[in-house]
Amino acid sequence: MNDKNYLRYQKLYDEVKKHYLVLNKAFDSLSHYDMKNYEEDLELLRILDQIAYRFSKLQDSTGKLLRAYLTLKGENVENLPIIDVINLAEKINLPIDKKFWFEMREIRNLITHEYEEDYEKIISTLELIKNSLQKFKELIEALK
């Protein structure tokens, strides 16, 4: 095993796990707030910003972690498009598929824009993120 590749993998694994844990904690904190006050409540806005940031980082870092993991398994994925990396990961029975990946990319694109004034859209996007956490947990466990 190449020590450089393993160290990269371990660093990325720790990063993904941190983003996942902080994201979960941020969702736990939301239960103390009235979401209808998101525009006036600066603490709530801070938590929403944290969720947006951590989810974006989680999604991005997970792609890098998949590459590092597959490299450790002897696959040459350095120059492959992410969709091919996802297909290869699915082929070796990691709990990820292109449908999930593209849904997460879409959510990431939604939250990278400024918060909408549409309260329902904010709630539905938060729900999508929260619902994705179990799948991320399964993937993190499988990549351990």
Secondary structure, 3 states (H helix, E strand, C coil): CCHHHHHHHHHHHHHHHHHHHHHHHHHHHHCCCCHHHCCCCHHHHHHHHHHHHHHHHHHHHHHHHHHHHHHHCCCCCCCCCHHHHHHHHHHCCCCCCHHHHHHHHHHHHHHCCCCCCCHHHHHHHHHHHHHHHHHHHHHHHHCC
